[in-house]
Amino acid sequence: MAEQIGFIGLGIMGKPMVRNLLKAGYAVTVFNRSRPAMEELAADGAALADSPQALAEASDVVITMLPDGPDVELVLLGSDGVLAGSHAGMLLIDMSTISPAMAQRLSEIARSKGVGMLDAPVSGGEQGAINAALSIMVGGEAEDFERARPMFEALGKTITLCGGAGAGQIVKACNQVAVALSIAATAEALALGAKAGVDGEVILRVLGGGLANSRVMELRGPTMARRTFKPGFRARLHAKDLRIIMETARQSKVALPFSALAEQLFTGLVASGRGDYDHSGLLDIIEDLSRERA
């Protein structure tokens, strides 16, 4: 018999993920802070819960996809949270991006109640979620990973057990370093070319044929050249991820000088009111730094 899934967090990523689980034949109960997203998915066949606790009581597996660590903590540990409705043998899968230290702490709390837990953050953005093509990096016990594998296969293409609790979040941090620096490099290339009067599409066509090409350039370069920043992954969330990365680096005594600069640039983008831009909107900050003032 298929696992009964509960899913909490129906944002840009969560909503298409639920749809893919439904398409794969799973019974899914959903909860979200705002009701319209729940009602939209009810039309697709999802059941609705009035609280995280009620959702947990009706589920074998609970998946969370939330903006930040405090959100995950509240949903799991609150008075009407998931663990208040948990039962022995239930599995928690947190697919949010949070700090490795928090992932480890939450895993310990869950296991003390007889509940398994995996940290399973993703990469691939909105389009990856829609196409069930996410890269899923997982931390936790191998037995729990194998139990969750069929659900992961309904959501993504690259599915990797990275190690024990928190290891998925560590690998996600590594991913976000590489993505942030690739966006920054593409932004600088386009800003330099634009200032000299060269069309951005020409720059991308040339760079795309050589060593400078990257997946970031392929996916985000064209919209950056057009200065359209509809969010696939919001800049404020990448800024949050970079804060987690720098905190983790300090704890591990690892020097990340370029990540520190990227964190400051993303902080500036958010502080200037552009936090809901796509993270490729970093181009705006680079161009701001080069803009001539009267």
N, C-alpha and C positions, 0 to 999 in steps of 0.2 A: 504493500500500500504506500502511495506517495506521501512524502512528508507534508504536513500542514504548515505553511509558511506565514509568518507575520512580518510585515515590512513597515518601518517607521522612517519617514522623511521623503516627501514627494516633490522635491525640487527639480531643477534642470536634469539632474542625473537619475534621481529616484523614480520619477514617473515612467520613463522608458524602460528602466530596469524591471519594474513591476509588470509592465506590458509583456516583456520578453519571458518572464516567469509564467505568466498566464498562457502565453502561446505555447510554452513547453508542457502545458498540462497540469501545472501546479495549482492547488487551491490557495489563494493568497488573501489574507486579511490585512487591511491597511489602517494606519493612523497618521495624522498630520496635524500640525497646529492650526492650519487654515482649512476650512471645510471644503471649499470649491475643488481642490485637487482630489480630495477623497471621493467626492460625488462624480467627478470625471472618470475616475478609475472604476467606480461602482458600475458605470455604464458599460465598462469593458469586462465585467464579471467578477471584480474584487468584492469581498465582504468588508464591512466597515466596523471598526471598534471605537468605543467611546473614550478609551484611555490606553496607555501602554500596558497597564496591568491587565485589563480585559483582553487585549490582544495577545499577551503572553499566555493567559489561561487557555486560549483557543488554539495555540500553536505548538508545533514540535520544534520548529526552528524560527528564531527571530533575527531579522536582518535590520540593521540601522544604517542610514545614509544621511548624516547630519553635518552641519557646517563646521563645528569645532568641538574640542574636548569637553568644555563645560556643558554643551548641549547633550552630548553622549552621556556624561555623568548624570545629569538630571533625569534623562529618559530611563536610564538603567536603575538608578539608586533612589529616585524620588519616592514620595509616599505612595503614589499610584503608578510607580514605575514598573519596568519589565520584571525586575527581580522580586517585586512584591507579588507578582502573579506567576512566578516560575515554578517548575516542578522538576524533580530528579530526571535526568536524561535529556532535558531540553538543551539545545545548542544555540548560543548567541554568535552572530557573525557581524562584527562592526566593520562596515565598508567605508566609513568616514576616514578623513585624514586627521589624526590627532598625534600627540607626542608619544614616542615609544614608551616613556616612563608611565604615562597614564594608561596605555594599552596593557602594560604588564600588571599594573595595580588593579585595574578592572577585571582582568583575567583571574587574578588571585581571589578577588571577592566572589566572582561567579563560581569558581571551582569549590570554594568553601561551602557553597549552597548546593553542590552536586550538579552544577550546570557547566557544560563545556563552553569554551569561548575561543574564537579565532579573530585576529585582526587581519582584515583583508582589504586594504585600500586599493584604489584602482587608478589607472591612467588610460587616457583615450578621449576624455571630454565628452560633450553632449553627443557628438556624432558616433563615437564608439559605443555609448550607452544605447543609442537608437538602433545601431546595427548589430548589437550583441557581439562587439569586437573589442571589448575592454581587455587591457592587460591587468591581471589580478595578482597581487603579491601578498602572500599569506604567511602569518605567524601563528604558531600553535602546535597542538599535538597531531601527529600523523593520522591517528584514528579519526579525529574530528575532521581533518582535511579530506580524507577519503569519503566520509559521510557527506560532506558539503560539495564534493567534486561535481556531481550531476547538476546541482544548482548553479555552480560557477560556470559550467559548460553552457548553460542557457543564457549566460550574461557576457561571456568573454571568450577570447581565443588563446591568449597566453596566460596560463594558470600555473603558478609556481609556489611550492612550499619553500619558504626562505629560511626557516628555522623555528625556534621556539617563540613564545609569546613576545610580541613587540618587534619581531624580525620583519614582519610585513611593513610596519611603519618606518623602520630604518631604511628599507629598500625604497619605499615611496619617497622618503627624504632625499635619497640619492637621485631618484628620478626628477624631483622638483628642482634640484640644483642644476642638473643638465638642461632641463627645459628652460628655466629662467635665464641661464647664460646664453642659450641658443636664441631665445627671443631678443635678448639684449644685443647680441652680435648682429642679428638680422636688422634690428632697429637702427643700429649705428651705421650699417652699410647703406640702408635706404636713406637715412638722414644725410649722410655724406654725399650720396649721389644727387639727391634732390637739391641740396644747397649749390651744387655745381651745375645744375640744370639738366641732369640726365634722368630720363623717365624710369620710374621704379620698375615697371614691367620689363624693361630692357635689362636692368640690373639683375632681376630675378632669373630671367631666361639664361643669362650668361653664367651666373653663379650656380644655377641649378645643373649645369652641365659639367661642373668640375668638383674639386675636392671640398669646396665650401658648402655644397649641398647638404641638407639635413631634412629630417621629417618635419621639423618645426617650420623650416623655410617652405617646404612643399604645401603644408596645410595652412599656415598663417601668413606666409609671404604675400599672396595675392590680395588678401583683405587689408593687410598693412599698407600695401602700395596704394590701395584705394581709400585708405583712411576710414574704413568701416570697422567698427569694433563691437558689433553685436556679440554678447557673451556666449561663448561655448564653455569657458571657465573664467569666472569673474576675477578681476585683478585683486580685489580685497581678499579673496580666498588664497590666491598665490602669495600675497603679502603675509597672511597668517601662516602659511606653510613655511615661508622663509624665516619667520620668527621662531617657529618650532625647530627648524634646521639649525639656526644659530645657537639656540639654547642647548640642543643636543650636542653640537660641536664643542661648546664650552665645557659641558659635562665630560665629554670624551677627550678633551684637550687636543682638538684637531683644528688647525688653522684653515679657514675658508675665506681668503681675502676677497675673491671675486663674488662669492655668495653674499658677503657682507655689503658690498657695493650694490648688488642687485636688490638686497633687502631694503636699503635706503631709497633706491629709485622707486621701488614698488610702494614704499611707505609714502613717498612724495606724491605718487599718482593717486593713492587713496585719499590723502590729506587735501588734495586739490579738487575733490568732489568727483573723481572719475573711477571710484572703486567698483562700480557696476559695469565698467567697460570690460571687454575681453582682456585677458592678460597681455595680449599682443598690443594693447593700447599703451604699453610702455614706450612705444615710438613717440607718443605725444610729449612725454617728459624729456626724451632725448632732443626732440625738436625745440621744446621750450628753452632748453639750455643754450641753444644756438640762435635763438630769435633775436633779431636786432631791435633795440628799444629806441623810441624817439627821445 
